[in-house]
Amino acid sequence: MGGLAPPHPPAASPTPAAPRARPRLVFRTQLAHGSPTGKIEGFTNVRELYAKIAEAFGIAPTEILFCTLNSHKVDMQKLLGGQIGLEDFIFAHVRGETKEVEVTKTEDALGLTITDNGAGYAFIKRIKEGSIINRIEAVCVGDSIEAINDHSIVGCRHYEVAKMLRELPKSQPFTLRLVQPKRAFDMIGQRSRSSKYPMEAKVSSGRETLRLRSGGAATVEEVPSEFEEEASRRVDDLLESYMGIRDPELASTMVETSKKTVSVQEFACHLDSVLGEFAFPDEFVVEVWAAIGEAREACG
């Protein structure tokens, strides 16, 4: 028995590699009409962002209509979309006065471009010069549309609101209930409208942005390439002309989807699988595919 070697001890299992520490992302924020500066962190989508801002200032999340980046003004070129630069300053625009206006639809188009805040409020992003709405002084860019003919549209997406407005009968008056953002004294009297939109301003500073997604967690990504920015701008323009909405996050998602496809038919199938609720018409999908291809050629 003395010749038997002692058994080998069991091999120690390798120590798992420690997960890469996620950087702590802290953003500065203020209420656009005036407040101390707060700090927020730990959000992964727009609803959580609003909840964090509301908690910082002791208000309800539903008080927030939309946010702008690096400007306290109701400036639709600074609107928070799907990306926040890691150094961006967030200004939250909260509910101000409620107003009702009566509109008679004398033309097919009212001249409104609608967007939404990703958390239940649709609001006016653009008013076309010379349009029906342009002639109503009380209606302003930044106004949230709360109800159409006393029917609440809170919780509806921008494309649903735009469709409701398109389908209103001509020559028949209807009522819009609007909520304007609360304004600081230096902003009172502004009407902020433009007949033509320049290219959307970058919302990022530095080399990385926090990408907010309607589904799934936020991710830190490189600033979009020249092609991605140009293609997204062109797609956003098509969303406005076809559907009466502007949505940079939606446009960006469509551009991302195009990268995984090699033909317009495959692109259409992928759009149906990820964005089926929009029910995009075939001619619109063809134009989007062409616009993305033109952007790719323009950017080399």
C-alpha positions in Angstrom: 0.0 0.0 0.0 3.0 2.3 0.6 3.6 2.3 -3.2 0.4 4.1 -4.1 0.8 7.7 -5.1 -1.6 10.2 -3.4 -4.5 11.2 -5.6 -4.1 14.5 -7.5 -6.3 17.3 -6.1 -9.1 18.3 -8.4 -8.1 21.0 -10.8 -9.3 24.4 -9.8 -11.9 25.8 -12.2 -10.7 28.9 -14.0 -11.8 32.2 -12.4 -14.4 33.8 -14.8 -13.3 37.1 -16.2 -14.8 40.0 -14.5 -17.5 41.6 -16.7 -16.4 44.9 -18.2 -17.5 47.7 -15.9 -20.2 49.8 -17.5 -19.2 53.5 -17.3 -21.4 55.5 -15.0 -23.3 58.0 -17.2 -24.5 61.1 -15.4 -26.3 63.8 -17.3 -27.1 67.4 -16.2 -30.6 68.6 -16.5 -32.8 71.7 -15.9 -36.5 72.6 -16.4 -36.5 74.8 -19.5 -38.5 77.6 -17.9 -35.9 77.9 -15.1 -34.7 75.7 -12.2 -31.6 74.6 -10.4 -29.4 72.1 -12.2 -30.1 68.4 -11.4 -28.2 65.3 -12.2 -29.7 62.1 -13.5 -28.5 58.6 -14.3 -29.6 55.0 -14.7 -32.2 55.3 -17.5 -32.4 53.1 -20.5 -35.3 54.6 -22.5 -37.3 57.8 -22.8 -39.9 56.9 -20.3 -37.3 56.2 -17.7 -35.5 59.4 -18.6 -38.6 61.4 -17.9 -39.1 59.6 -14.6 -35.6 60.4 -13.5 -36.0 64.1 -14.5 -39.4 64.2 -12.7 -37.8 62.7 -9.6 -35.0 65.2 -9.6 -37.4 68.2 -9.6 -40.3 66.7 -7.6 -42.9 66.7 -10.4 -44.9 64.0 -12.1 -43.4 62.4 -15.3 -46.6 63.3 -17.2 -45.8 67.0 -16.7 -42.9 66.7 -19.2 -44.0 67.4 -22.8 -40.5 67.0 -24.5 -36.8 67.7 -24.0 -34.3 69.7 -25.9 -30.5 69.4 -25.8 -28.2 72.3 -25.0 -30.9 74.9 -25.3 -33.8 76.0 -23.1 -35.8 77.3 -26.1 -38.6 75.6 -27.9 -36.2 74.8 -30.7 -37.2 71.7 -32.8 -33.7 71.4 -34.2 -32.4 70.7 -30.6 -35.2 68.2 -29.9 -34.1 65.1 -27.9 -34.6 62.1 -30.3 -33.0 58.7 -30.0 -29.5 59.9 -29.1 -27.9 62.0 -26.4 -24.3 63.1 -26.6 -22.4 62.1 -23.4 -21.8 65.8 -22.7 -25.2 67.1 -23.6 -27.3 69.2 -21.2 -31.0 68.1 -21.1 -33.7 70.8 -20.8 -37.2 69.4 -19.9 -40.2 71.4 -21.2 -43.2 71.0 -18.9 -46.9 71.6 -19.2 -48.0 75.2 -19.3 -51.4 76.7 -20.2 -54.1 74.7 -21.9 -55.9 76.3 -24.9 -58.7 75.3 -27.3 -58.8 76.5 -30.9 -61.5 75.9 -33.6 -60.2 75.0 -37.0 -62.1 74.7 -40.3 -60.4 72.4 -42.7 -60.7 74.3 -46.0 -57.9 72.2 -47.7 -56.7 68.6 -47.6 -53.6 69.4 -45.6 -53.6 71.5 -42.4 -49.9 72.3 -42.6 -48.8 70.5 -39.5 -45.9 68.1 -38.9 -46.4 66.0 -35.8 -43.8 64.2 -33.7 -44.1 62.6 -30.3 -42.0 62.4 -27.1 -41.9 58.6 -26.9 -43.9 58.7 -23.7 -47.5 59.4 -24.7 -47.6 63.0 -26.0 -47.8 64.0 -29.6 -46.9 67.6 -30.4 -46.4 70.1 -33.2 -42.9 70.1 -34.7 -43.5 72.3 -37.7 -46.1 74.6 -39.1 -46.0 75.2 -42.9 -45.9 78.8 -44.0 -49.2 79.9 -45.6 -51.1 76.8 -44.3 -54.5 76.7 -42.5 -52.8 76.3 -39.1 -50.3 79.1 -39.9 -53.2 81.5 -40.0 -54.2 80.6 -36.5 -52.0 82.7 -34.2 -52.8 80.8 -31.1 -51.2 77.5 -32.4 -47.4 77.3 -31.9 -44.6 74.9 -32.6 -44.1 72.9 -29.4 -47.8 72.7 -28.5 -48.9 69.3 -27.4 -52.1 68.0 -29.0 -54.2 66.7 -26.1 -57.6 66.2 -27.8 -59.3 66.4 -31.1 -63.0 67.2 -30.8 -62.8 66.4 -27.1 -61.5 62.9 -27.9 -58.3 62.4 -25.9 -55.3 61.4 -28.0 -52.9 61.1 -25.1 -51.0 57.8 -25.6 -51.3 57.8 -29.4 -48.3 57.8 -31.6 -47.5 60.6 -33.9 -48.5 58.7 -37.1 -51.9 57.9 -35.5 -52.5 61.6 -34.7 -51.4 62.7 -38.2 -53.8 60.1 -39.7 -56.8 61.3 -37.5 -56.1 64.9 -38.7 -55.9 63.9 -42.3 -59.2 62.0 -42.1 -61.2 64.9 -40.7 -63.8 66.0 -43.2 -63.3 69.2 -45.2 -65.5 72.3 -44.5 -66.5 71.0 -41.1 -65.1 72.9 -38.0 -63.2 70.8 -35.4 -61.6 71.7 -32.1 -58.0 71.1 -31.0 -57.2 71.1 -27.3 -53.5 72.1 -27.0 -51.1 72.4 -24.1 -48.2 74.8 -24.6 -44.8 74.4 -22.9 -44.3 76.5 -19.8 -42.1 79.4 -20.8 -39.6 81.6 -19.2 -40.1 85.4 -19.5 -37.5 85.7 -22.3 -39.4 83.2 -24.4 -42.9 84.6 -24.1 -44.2 85.8 -27.5 -42.0 83.5 -29.6 -43.9 81.6 -32.2 -41.0 79.6 -33.7 -42.0 78.6 -37.2 -40.1 78.1 -40.4 -41.2 77.4 -43.9 -38.2 75.2 -44.5 -36.2 73.0 -42.1 -32.5 73.1 -42.3 -30.6 69.8 -41.7 -31.3 68.7 -38.2 -28.6 69.9 -35.7 -26.4 67.2 -34.2 -27.4 66.2 -30.7 -24.1 64.7 -29.9 -20.9 66.2 -28.6 -17.7 64.2 -28.3 -17.2 60.8 -30.0 -19.9 58.8 -28.3 -23.7 59.1 -27.7 -26.2 57.3 -25.6 -28.7 55.6 -28.0 -32.2 55.4 -26.5 -34.4 52.7 -27.9 -38.2 52.3 -27.6 -37.6 48.5 -27.0 -34.5 47.2 -25.2 -31.7 48.8 -23.2 -29.9 52.0 -24.1 -26.4 51.6 -25.6 -23.3 53.7 -25.8 -22.4 54.0 -29.5 -20.0 55.9 -31.7 -21.4 59.1 -33.2 -23.3 58.2 -36.5 -21.2 58.2 -39.7 -21.7 60.9 -42.4 -23.7 58.3 -44.4 -25.9 57.4 -41.5 -26.7 61.0 -40.7 -27.4 61.9 -44.3 -29.5 58.8 -45.0 -31.5 59.4 -41.7 -32.1 63.0 -42.7 -33.4 62.0 -46.1 -35.7 59.3 -44.6 -37.0 61.8 -42.0 -37.9 64.2 -44.8 -39.8 61.4 -46.6 -41.6 60.6 -43.3 -42.8 64.2 -43.2 -43.9 64.4 -46.8 -45.7 61.0 -46.8 -47.1 60.8 -43.2 -46.9 64.3 -41.7 -44.5 63.2 -39.0 -40.8 63.7 -38.1 -39.0 61.0 -36.1 -35.2 60.8 -36.2 -35.2 57.6 -34.2 -37.6 55.9 -36.6 -35.5 57.2 -39.6 -32.3 55.8 -38.0 -33.9 52.4 -37.4 -34.9 52.2 -41.1 -31.4 53.1 -42.2 -30.0 50.4 -39.8 -32.5 47.9 -41.3 -31.3 48.7 -44.8 -27.8 47.7 -43.9 -28.9 44.1 -43.4 -30.6 43.8 -46.8 -29.5 43.7 -50.5 -32.7 44.4 -52.3 -35.8 46.6 -51.9 -38.0 43.4 -51.5 -35.8 42.1 -48.7 -35.8 45.6 -47.1 -39.6 45.7 -47.3 -39.8 42.3 -45.5 -37.4 43.4 -42.8 -39.4 46.6 -42.3 -42.6 44.6 -41.9 -41.0 42.4 -39.2 -39.6 45.3 -37.1 -42.0 48.2 -37.9 -45.1 46.4 -39.0 -47.5 48.7 -37.0 -46.7 51.6 -39.4 -48.1 49.7 -42.4 -45.8 51.7 -44.8 -47.2 51.8 -48.4 -45.1 50.1 -51.0 -44.3 53.3 -52.9 -43.0 54.9 -49.7 -40.7 51.9 -49.0 -39.3 52.1 -52.6 -38.6 55.8 -52.1 -36.9 55.2 -48.8 -34.7 52.5 -50.3 -33.8 54.9 -53.2 -33.0 57.8 -50.7 -30.7 55.6 -48.6 -28.9 54.5 -51.8 -28.5 58.1 -52.9 -27.1 59.0 -49.5 -24.6 56.2 -49.7 -23.4 57.4 -53.2 -23.3 61.1 -52.0 -21.1 60.1 -49.1 -18.8 57.9 -51.1 
